């Protein structure tokens, strides 16, 4: 699969407003030191795994904060 195809798959999978998708993607690619032309399936896997981990951790933090507030 071509790098540009992988980039488009990743971009289309983001549940973000269109106005911020490009800047968010630029930040992700910069974090992994690749351009959209250099994106490989291995890097895409890393990006998705990190994104999921961050999402799960944020969800856990939110639930912990909600539980703390309810116990007050």
N, CA, C and O atoms as CSV, one atom per row, in Angstrom:
chain,resi,resn,atom,element,x,y,z
A,1,UNK,N,N,0.847,-1.173,0.000
A,1,UNK,CA,C,0.000,0.000,0.000
A,1,UNK,C,C,0.896,1.241,0.000
A,1,UNK,O,O,1.918,1.285,0.685
A,2,UNK,N,N,0.502,2.230,-0.766
A,2,UNK,CA,C,1.285,3.454,-0.888
A,2,UNK,C,C,1.193,4.291,0.383
A,2,UNK,O,O,0.193,4.251,1.100
A,3,UNK,N,N,2.244,5.044,0.644
A,3,UNK,CA,C,2.293,5.919,1.820
A,3,UNK,C,C,1.128,6.890,1.843
A,3,UNK,O,O,0.514,7.107,2.888
A,4,UNK,N,N,0.827,7.469,0.706
A,4,UNK,CA,C,-0.263,8.447,0.641
A,4,UNK,C,C,-1.600,7.789,0.963
A,4,UNK,O,O,-2.463,8.418,1.575
A,5,UNK,N,N,-1.785,6.523,0.558
A,5,UNK,CA,C,-3.010,5.790,0.887
A,5,UNK,C,C,-3.114,5.577,2.399
A,5,UNK,O,O,-4.185,5.744,2.982
A,6,UNK,N,N,-2.003,5.210,3.023
A,6,UNK,CA,C,-1.995,5.036,4.478
A,6,UNK,C,C,-2.336,6.342,5.186
A,6,UNK,O,O,-3.100,6.362,6.151
A,7,UNK,N,N,-1.759,7.423,4.690
A,7,UNK,CA,C,-2.028,8.738,5.264
A,7,UNK,C,C,-3.515,9.069,5.175
A,7,UNK,O,O,-4.101,9.560,6.139
A,8,UNK,N,N,-4.119,8.805,4.036
A,8,UNK,CA,C,-5.545,9.086,3.848
A,8,UNK,C,C,-6.413,8.209,4.752
A,8,UNK,O,O,-7.431,8.674,5.266
A,9,UNK,N,N,-6.029,6.963,4.949
A,9,UNK,CA,C,-6.760,6.075,5.857
A,9,UNK,C,C,-6.707,6.628,7.275
A,9,UNK,O,O,-7.728,6.704,7.958
A,10,UNK,N,N,-5.520,7.008,7.707
A,10,UNK,CA,C,-5.369,7.555,9.051
A,10,UNK,C,C,-6.149,8.853,9.197
A,10,UNK,O,O,-6.832,9.059,10.201
A,11,UNK,N,N,-6.055,9.710,8.225
A,11,UNK,CA,C,-6.756,10.994,8.266
A,11,UNK,C,C,-8.273,10.784,8.320
A,11,UNK,O,O,-8.964,11.451,9.089
A,12,UNK,N,N,-8.775,9.883,7.525
A,12,UNK,CA,C,-10.224,9.656,7.489
A,12,UNK,C,C,-10.733,8.970,8.751
A,12,UNK,O,O,-11.918,9.069,9.068
A,13,UNK,N,N,-9.865,8.282,9.471
A,13,UNK,CA,C,-10.292,7.573,10.678
A,13,UNK,C,C,-10.374,8.478,11.905
A,13,UNK,O,O,-10.954,8.096,12.922
A,14,UNK,N,N,-9.800,9.668,11.813
A,14,UNK,CA,C,-9.828,10.573,12.952
A,14,UNK,C,C,-11.214,11.165,13.138
A,14,UNK,O,O,-11.814,11.676,12.193
A,15,UNK,N,N,-11.706,11.092,14.339
A,15,UNK,CA,C,-13.014,11.662,14.648
A,15,UNK,C,C,-12.804,13.085,15.164
A,15,UNK,O,O,-13.062,13.399,16.326
A,16,UNK,N,N,-12.330,13.925,14.258
A,16,UNK,CA,C,-12.041,15.316,14.583
A,16,UNK,C,C,-12.699,16.216,13.549
A,16,UNK,O,O,-12.956,15.791,12.423
A,17,UNK,N,N,-12.972,17.457,13.928
A,17,UNK,CA,C,-13.494,18.397,12.932
A,17,UNK,C,C,-12.492,18.560,11.789
A,17,UNK,O,O,-11.280,18.555,12.002
A,18,UNK,N,N,-13.014,18.701,10.589
A,18,UNK,CA,C,-12.164,18.834,9.401
A,18,UNK,C,C,-11.145,19.959,9.547
A,18,UNK,O,O,-10.029,19.874,9.035
A,19,UNK,N,N,-11.544,21.003,10.246
A,19,UNK,CA,C,-10.679,22.184,10.360
A,19,UNK,C,C,-9.389,21.919,11.130
A,19,UNK,O,O,-8.421,22.661,10.969
A,20,UNK,N,N,-9.354,20.882,11.962
A,20,UNK,CA,C,-8.134,20.632,12.737
A,20,UNK,C,C,-7.446,19.313,12.382
A,20,UNK,O,O,-6.375,19.019,12.913
A,21,UNK,N,N,-8.041,18.517,11.497
A,21,UNK,CA,C,-7.433,17.230,11.145
A,21,UNK,C,C,-6.022,17.378,10.596
A,21,UNK,O,O,-5.115,16.666,11.026
A,22,UNK,N,N,-5.824,18.291,9.653
A,22,UNK,CA,C,-4.503,18.432,9.029
A,22,UNK,C,C,-3.439,18.823,10.034
A,22,UNK,O,O,-2.345,18.257,10.026
A,23,UNK,N,N,-3.737,19.781,10.902
A,23,UNK,CA,C,-2.734,20.205,11.880
A,23,UNK,C,C,-2.463,19.091,12.891
A,23,UNK,O,O,-1.327,18.918,13.330
A,24,UNK,N,N,-3.493,18.341,13.259
A,24,UNK,CA,C,-3.303,17.211,14.176
A,24,UNK,C,C,-2.414,16.153,13.525
A,24,UNK,O,O,-1.502,15.624,14.160
A,25,UNK,N,N,-2.684,15.849,12.259
A,25,UNK,CA,C,-1.885,14.861,11.545
A,25,UNK,C,C,-0.445,15.323,11.387
A,25,UNK,O,O,0.483,14.527,11.536
A,26,UNK,N,N,-0.254,16.587,11.089
A,26,UNK,CA,C,1.109,17.117,10.979
A,26,UNK,C,C,1.860,16.911,12.279
A,26,UNK,O,O,3.035,16.542,12.271
A,27,UNK,N,N,1.189,17.147,13.395
A,27,UNK,CA,C,1.810,16.938,14.705
A,27,UNK,C,C,2.163,15.485,14.951
A,27,UNK,O,O,3.236,15.178,15.471
A,28,UNK,N,N,1.260,14.590,14.578
A,28,UNK,CA,C,1.534,13.155,14.742
A,28,UNK,C,C,2.722,12.718,13.902
A,28,UNK,O,O,3.619,12.031,14.390
A,29,UNK,N,N,2.724,13.114,12.652
A,29,UNK,CA,C,3.828,12.717,11.772
A,29,UNK,C,C,5.150,13.295,12.257
A,29,UNK,O,O,6.189,12.638,12.178
A,30,UNK,N,N,5.109,14.509,12.754
A,30,UNK,CA,C,6.329,15.130,13.285
A,30,UNK,C,C,6.825,14.359,14.506
A,30,UNK,O,O,8.026,14.144,14.672
A,31,UNK,N,N,5.888,13.947,15.356
A,31,UNK,CA,C,6.241,13.171,16.554
A,31,UNK,C,C,6.980,11.890,16.183
A,31,UNK,O,O,7.891,11.463,16.893
A,32,UNK,N,N,6.584,11.279,15.070
A,32,UNK,CA,C,7.203,10.029,14.623
A,32,UNK,C,C,8.294,10.253,13.583
A,32,UNK,O,O,8.824,9.298,13.015
A,33,UNK,N,N,8.621,11.496,13.340
A,33,UNK,CA,C,9.706,11.873,12.424
A,33,UNK,C,C,9.532,11.298,11.024
A,33,UNK,O,O,10.490,10.811,10.424
A,34,UNK,N,N,8.298,11.355,10.502
A,34,UNK,CA,C,8.030,10.914,9.134
A,34,UNK,C,C,7.156,11.947,8.435
A,34,UNK,O,O,6.480,12.753,9.074
A,35,UNK,N,N,7.189,11.901,7.123
A,35,UNK,CA,C,6.281,12.718,6.329
A,35,UNK,C,C,5.170,11.813,5.809
A,35,UNK,O,O,5.253,10.591,5.937
A,36,UNK,N,N,4.144,12.398,5.231
A,36,UNK,CA,C,3.059,11.576,4.693
A,36,UNK,C,C,3.568,10.668,3.576
A,36,UNK,O,O,2.999,9.602,3.342
A,37,UNK,N,N,4.622,11.074,2.890
A,37,UNK,CA,C,5.195,10.252,1.823
A,37,UNK,C,C,6.040,9.100,2.373
A,37,UNK,O,O,6.276,8.116,1.671
A,38,UNK,N,N,6.492,9.215,3.610
A,38,UNK,CA,C,7.339,8.195,4.222
A,38,UNK,C,C,6.571,7.241,5.135
A,38,UNK,O,O,7.152,6.295,5.668
A,39,UNK,N,N,5.295,7.476,5.317
A,39,UNK,CA,C,4.487,6.681,6.235
A,39,UNK,C,C,4.447,5.224,5.795
A,39,UNK,O,O,4.152,4.919,4.639
A,40,UNK,N,N,4.745,4.332,6.726
A,40,UNK,CA,C,4.703,2.892,6.462
A,40,UNK,C,C,3.632,2.269,7.346
A,40,UNK,O,O,3.136,2.901,8.279
A,41,UNK,N,N,3.287,1.038,7.047
A,41,UNK,CA,C,2.294,0.341,7.861
A,41,UNK,C,C,2.798,0.163,9.295
A,41,UNK,O,O,2.000,0.179,10.233
A,42,UNK,N,N,4.106,-0.006,9.478
A,42,UNK,CA,C,4.672,-0.163,10.819
A,42,UNK,C,C,4.494,1.115,11.639
A,42,UNK,O,O,4.113,1.063,12.809
A,43,UNK,N,N,4.771,2.254,11.021
A,43,UNK,CA,C,4.600,3.530,11.713
A,43,UNK,C,C,3.122,3.775,11.990
A,43,UNK,O,O,2.759,4.267,13.059
A,44,UNK,N,N,2.275,3.433,11.029
A,44,UNK,CA,C,0.835,3.584,11.218
A,44,UNK,C,C,0.363,2.762,12.409
A,44,UNK,O,O,-0.465,3.229,13.192
A,45,UNK,N,N,0.868,1.563,12.554
A,45,UNK,CA,C,0.517,0.717,13.709
A,45,UNK,C,C,0.933,1.386,15.017
A,45,UNK,O,O,0.171,1.390,15.984
A,46,UNK,N,N,2.127,1.945,15.047
A,46,UNK,CA,C,2.599,2.644,16.247
A,46,UNK,C,C,1.703,3.825,16.587
A,46,UNK,O,O,1.334,4.024,17.745
A,47,UNK,N,N,1.360,4.599,15.581
A,47,UNK,CA,C,0.515,5.776,15.786
A,47,UNK,C,C,-0.841,5.361,16.355
A,47,UNK,O,O,-1.322,5.950,17.323
A,48,UNK,N,N,-1.447,4.352,15.751
A,48,UNK,CA,C,-2.767,3.900,16.207
A,48,UNK,C,C,-2.676,3.325,17.619
A,48,UNK,O,O,-3.539,3.605,18.450
A,49,UNK,N,N,-1.660,2.536,17.901
A,49,UNK,CA,C,-1.500,1.957,19.237
A,49,UNK,C,C,-1.324,3.052,20.284
A,49,UNK,O,O,-1.946,2.995,21.345
A,50,UNK,N,N,-0.493,4.038,20.003
A,50,UNK,CA,C,-0.287,5.140,20.943
A,50,UNK,C,C,-1.565,5.948,21.133
A,50,UNK,O,O,-1.900,6.344,22.249
A,51,UNK,N,N,-2.279,6.189,20.026
A,51,UNK,CA,C,-3.525,6.942,20.096
A,51,UNK,C,C,-4.547,6.211,20.966
A,51,UNK,O,O,-5.208,6.826,21.803
A,52,UNK,N,N,-4.676,4.904,20.767
A,52,UNK,CA,C,-5.607,4.124,21.576
A,52,UNK,C,C,-5.212,4.120,23.046
A,52,UNK,O,O,-6.067,4.233,23.925
A,53,UNK,N,N,-3.931,3.990,23.309
A,53,UNK,CA,C,-3.463,3.990,24.692
A,53,UNK,C,C,-3.753,5.332,25.357
A,53,UNK,O,O,-4.217,5.371,26.496
A,54,UNK,N,N,-3.487,6.413,24.665
A,54,UNK,CA,C,-3.777,7.742,25.214
A,54,UNK,C,C,-5.269,7.914,25.461
A,54,UNK,O,O,-5.670,8.481,26.477
A,55,UNK,N,N,-6.088,7.430,24.540
A,55,UNK,CA,C,-7.541,7.534,24.677
A,55,UNK,C,C,-8.035,6.745,25.880
A,55,UNK,O,O,-8.864,7.235,26.647
A,56,UNK,N,N,-7.536,5.533,26.047
A,56,UNK,CA,C,-7.936,4.697,27.176
A,56,UNK,C,C,-7.492,5.323,28.494
A,56,UNK,O,O,-8.258,5.353,29.457
A,57,UNK,N,N,-6.268,5.818,28.540
A,57,UNK,CA,C,-5.779,6.450,29.767
A,57,UNK,C,C,-6.591,7.694,30.116
A,57,UNK,O,O,-6.901,7.925,31.285
A,58,UNK,N,N,-6.932,8.486,29.121
A,58,UNK,CA,C,-7.745,9.677,29.351
A,58,UNK,C,C,-9.129,9.280,29.855
A,58,UNK,O,O,-9.673,9.930,30.747
A,59,UNK,N,N,-9.692,8.236,29.299
A,59,UNK,CA,C,-10.997,7.734,29.733
A,59,UNK,C,C,-10.921,7.293,31.192
A,59,UNK,O,O,-11.809,7.608,31.983
A,60,UNK,N,N,-9.864,6.566,31.550
A,60,UNK,CA,C,-9.685,6.124,32.932
A,60,UNK,C,C,-9.554,7.307,33.892
A,60,UNK,O,O,-10.137,7.300,34.976
A,61,UNK,N,N,-8.784,8.324,33.488
A,61,UNK,CA,C,-8.621,9.512,34.339
A,61,UNK,C,C,-9.959,10.211,34.548
A,61,UNK,O,O,-10.277,10.637,35.658
A,62,UNK,N,N,-10.729,10.324,33.494
A,62,UNK,CA,C,-12.032,10.973,33.583
A,62,UNK,C,C,-12.951,10.193,34.520
A,62,UNK,O,O,-13.647,10.786,35.344
A,63,UNK,N,N,-12.956,8.871,34.397
A,63,UNK,CA,C,-13.786,8.045,35.278
A,63,UNK,C,C,-13.353,8.154,36.728
A,63,UNK,O,O,-14.198,8.196,37.623
A,64,UNK,N,N,-12.049,8.201,36.975
A,64,UNK,CA,C,-11.552,8.357,38.340
A,64,UNK,C,C,-11.955,9.697,38.924
A,64,UNK,O,O,-12.344,9.772,40.090
A,65,UNK,N,N,-11.868,10.746,38.141
A,65,UNK,CA,C,-12.268,12.067,38.606
A,65,UNK,C,C,-13.762,12.116,38.895
A,65,UNK,O,O,-14.178,12.706,39.892
A,66,UNK,N,N,-14.569,11.509,38.044
A,66,UNK,CA,C,-16.005,11.456,38.259
A,66,UNK,C,C,-16.349,10.691,39.533
A,66,UNK,O,O,-17.218,11.110,40.298
A,67,UNK,N,N,-15.666,9.571,39.759
A,67,UNK,CA,C,-15.901,8.776,40.960
A,67,UNK,C,C,-15.506,9.561,42.207
A,67,UNK,O,O,-16.193,9.496,43.226
A,68,UNK,N,N,-14.409,10.297,42.130
A,68,UNK,CA,C,-13.954,11.107,43.269
A,68,UNK,C,C,-14.984,12.179,43.603
A,68,UNK,O,O,-15.320,12.382,44.770
A,69,UNK,N,N,-15.483,12.862,42.583
A,69,UNK,CA,C,-16.470,13.923,42.780
A,69,UNK,C,C,-17.747,13.335,43.389
A,69,UNK,O,O,-18.339,13.947,44.278
A,70,UNK,N,N,-18.171,12.184,42.935
A,70,UNK,CA,C,-19.395,11.571,43.443
A,70,UNK,C,C,-19.245,11.139,44.905
A,70,UNK,O,O,-20.225,11.106,45.649
A,71,UNK,N,N,-18.029,10.813,45.307
A,71,UNK,CA,C,-17.790,10.361,46.683
A,71,UNK,C,C,-17.610,11.523,47.645
A,71,UNK,O,O,-17.515,11.298,48.852
A,72,UNK,N,N,-17.561,12.715,47.174
A,72,UNK,CA,C,-17.365,13.894,48.026
A,72,UNK,C,C,-18.624,14.242,48.754
A,72,UNK,O,O,-18.648,15.206,49.518
